[in-house]
Structures are given as structure tokens and as C-alpha cells.
Amino acid sequence: MTEGISTRDFIVKLIQWKRVFLLVTIATVLVTGIIAFLMPKQYKSTAILFATRQFSVSKLVIEANAGNQEDYMQIGDEDDCEKLIQLLSSDALKIKVANAYNLWDRWKIKDTSFSYHYLRLKWEDMVSIKRTEFNSVKVEVYDYTANGAAQIANGISDYCDTVKYEMTKTVSSQVLKIVKEEYQNTLLRMKELEDSLQSLRMLGVLHYKEQVKAYSKSYARAIEKNDVAAIKRLEVKLDTLKKYGGAYQIMHDNLDKYGAKYPDIKAKYDEALVNYSTILPTKFIVEKAMPNEYKARPKRMIIVLIAVIANNLIALLFMLLKQKFKNFIH
């Protein structure tokens, strides 16, 4: 567009059009200044977090082998940091924070069927969550009051534990239900076997194998001595063992099997119960967000300056096109 115009001519033209640029500058400063002045002030608060190591809390509490336990005081690695960022950026957390701090009214989000869509758009403008070069997570929040920005930033940090708990609760509740049912069935079966054995003991079957040996020896001695009364008495006892001994032995063996199984199923039940009922923090808070009364946005001078430069460039382009058109006509 400036083909055929030398640098000297271009500078001359700029001087000739200085009145235009002056008018554009004044008009832009006035209009943009008023608009920028009407824009509400925004304050920024920042919270710094480190991710914790992610592991099952039951392993920490009741794991027998200490060498296999995670160090719950250790700061998480890059994977843990990414998981924390995912939690902090989740839709579930946005809704919880919005409800807790009434962001719908605070951020003037329209109450329509698209309100959640508007919340996400506003969140992207007002909240920044990113990993730092130190493998920590920086949560930056803008709000129209300094206290509000700090409260929201700290709320985001706090609610990530709740989101993690609710996310895992679905799985942990199902695991607890299954293990609890198996645990209760084991106790019930052991009780039934114990009651059945007690009934057989009332009939005189105390220990099948030992009684068979003892009665057999006594029976042999009674026959040897021709002790008729003892023989009859022992025959009754042997008949009782013959009648109930097999059932006694089966129930006794089953009770031993359930007794051996019980410690394992009890440990699984304890693990499932701990995992279901315990919230383990997902982060270390390095720096809580504090109210900062210094205005963060908008940068009014920068807005006005950018508008002035942009409008003057547009004016320059318009004047060059106008000059080009005049030259073309002539």
C-alpha cells in the first residue's frame, strides 16, 4: 500500500496527518478511559500447594510389613502433582466452590439452563491452576473483593479432599459391602458350626478321634475282663460315636477352616472400613491465600495505551488507503 512512498514522504505524511492522530488519540483516551474506569476492580490471591503421595490409607494404618508402607510425609512426584491439578480443575470442585461461596451471584452468572456453561467460562477467566517449576501447584484467584479472592482460593484447596473422597467413595463403598457381607457370613457360619458342635457335645461327642481311641481301648479291656456292665456301657457310647461322629468330624474340620480364614477376612474388612470412612489429605499447603488489597485488574493505563496504539494504526491504515485511492483517481 505504501509502494511508491519513500521514507521521507511517509514521515511528511505523518506530520500532515498529525491532527487526525491527535483527534483519534483524544477520542480514544476519553472513550476507553471511561470504559476502563467503569470496569470493576479485581483483586488476586494465591495459594501454593504440594501434592501428597497417593496410596491406600489402610496400608498405612494396618499394613503388617512396615517395609511396604508409603511415607505419608513425603511430597508427591510429578504424577501426584498432575492428579492434584486434575482434582483442582474438576467440574465437581467448581460446583462445590460456586455453591459454597455463592459465585452465581458474586460473579453475576446468569440463572439460565446454561448457567453451568457460564460458570466454566467465568472460572477460566477468574481462576488459574498450574504447576510451577518446583513441582508445586499454584492456585490464583481473582475476585471483586480482596477477602473474596482469598476465601475462594483457600476453598478450592480445601474442597479437593472432599472431591477425592466422594470420587473414591463409590468404589470403596462397594468393596466394603462385599467384604462386610463375606465377613458376616464367616461369623454366622462359625456360629452355626459352634452351635451344632455344642449340641453334639451334649450328646456325649466331645472329640471324635480321641474318644474312639479311648473307648476302643476300654472296650477291649472290658471284654478281656468279661465286664458285662462295662461292655454294655461302652457299646452305647460307641454307638453314639458311630451315629454322630462323622458329622462331628466334618463340622469340626469346617470350623477349623473358617477359623483359619477369619483373620484374613477380618483384616480385609478392617482395610475396607478404613478406606471408606477416612479422608486422607491430597495436598500439603505451603502458602494459604491471604487478602491482598492491591488492585490486580484491570490495568487501566495499559488498556488505554493499547487502545490508543490500535486506533492510531487503524487511522494510519485508513489515511494510506485514502491517499492511495486519490492517487489512483488522478
Residue pairs with C-beta under 8 A, 6 or more apart in sequence:
1 317
1 320
1 321
1 324
2 10
2 320
5 13
13 319
13 323
14 21
14 316
17 315
17 316
17 319
20 315
20 319
21 312
21 315
21 316
24 308
24 311
24 312
24 315
25 308
25 311
25 312
27 311
28 304
28 307
28 308
28 311
28 312
29 304
29 308
32 303
32 304
32 307
32 308
33 300
33 304
36 298
36 300
36 303
36 304
37 300
39 298
39 300
40 144
41 144
41 295
41 297
41 298
42 126
42 142
42 143
42 144
42 149
42 295
42 296
42 297
42 298
43 142
43 143
43 144
43 145
43 146
43 148
43 149
43 291
43 292
43 293
43 294
43 295
43 296
44 140
44 141
44 142
44 149
44 292
44 296
44 297
45 140
45 141
45 143
45 146
45 149
45 150
45 152
45 153
45 289
45 290
45 291
45 292
46 138
46 139
46 140
46 141
46 153
46 287
46 289
47 138
47 139
47 141
47 153
47 154
47 156
47 157
47 285
47 287
47 288
47 289
48 132
48 136
48 137
48 138
48 139
48 285
48 286
48 287
49 84
49 136
49 137
49 139
49 157
49 283
49 284
49 285
49 286
50 75
50 76
50 81
50 135
50 136
50 137
50 283
50 284
50 286
51 75
51 76
51 80
51 81
51 83
51 84
51 137
51 282
51 283
51 284
52 72
52 74
52 75
52 76
52 80
52 280
52 281
52 282
52 283
52 284
53 70
53 71
53 72
53 74
53 75
53 76
53 77
53 80
54 76
54 80
54 83
54 282
55 70
55 72
56 271
56 275
57 274
57 275
57 278
57 280
58 270
58 271
58 272
58 274
58 275
59 68
59 69
59 70
59 271
60 69
60 70
60 72
60 280
61 274
61 278
62 267
62 270
62 271
62 274
63 69
72 280
75 135
75 284
76 83
76 84
77 135
78 135
81 131
81 135
81 136
81 137
82 131
83 282
84 137
84 160
84 282
84 283
85 129
85 130
85 131
85 137
87 93
87 160
87 163
87 164
87 282
88 129
88 137
88 139
88 156
88 157
88 160
89 129
90 163
91 120
92 163
92 166
92 167
93 156
93 159
93 160
93 163
94 119
94 120
94 123
95 116
95 119
96 159
96 162
96 163
97 103
97 152
97 155
97 156
97 159
98 104
98 109
98 119
100 155
100 159
101 148
101 151
101 152
101 155
103 109
103 119
103 122
103 152
104 111
104 115
104 119
106 143
106 144
106 148
107 119
107 122
107 126
109 115
109 118
109 119
109 122
110 118
112 118
125 142
126 141
126 142
126 143
127 139
127 140
127 141
127 142
127 152
127 156
128 138
128 139
128 140
128 141
129 137
129 138
129 139
129 140
129 156
130 137
130 138
131 137
131 138
132 138
136 286
137 283
139 153
139 156
139 157
139 289
140 153
141 149
141 150
141 152
141 153
141 156
141 289
142 149
142 296
142 297
143 149
143 152
146 291
146 292
146 293
147 291
149 289
149 291
149 292
150 289
150 290
150 291
150 292
151 289
153 289
154 288
154 289
157 283
157 285
157 288
157 289
160 282
160 283
161 279
161 280
161 281
161 282
161 283
162 279
164 279
164 282
165 279
168 275
169 276
172 272
172 275
172 276
173 276
175 272
175 275
175 276
176 272
176 273
176 275
176 276
179 265
179 268
179 269
179 271
179 272
180 269
180 272
180 273
182 265
182 268
182 269
183 265
183 266
183 268
183 269
186 258
186 261
186 262
186 265
187 262
189 254
189 258
190 255
190 258
190 259
190 262
193 251
193 254
193 255
193 258
194 255
196 247
196 251
197 248
197 251
197 252
197 255
200 244
200 247
200 248
200 251
203 240
203 244
204 237
204 240
205 211
205 240
205 241
205 244
205 245
205 248
208 241
208 245
208 248
208 249
208 252
209 249
211 237
211 241
211 245
212 238
212 241
212 245
215 234
215 237
215 238
215 241
216 238
218 230
218 234
219 231
219 234
219 235
219 238
222 230
222 231
222 234
223 231
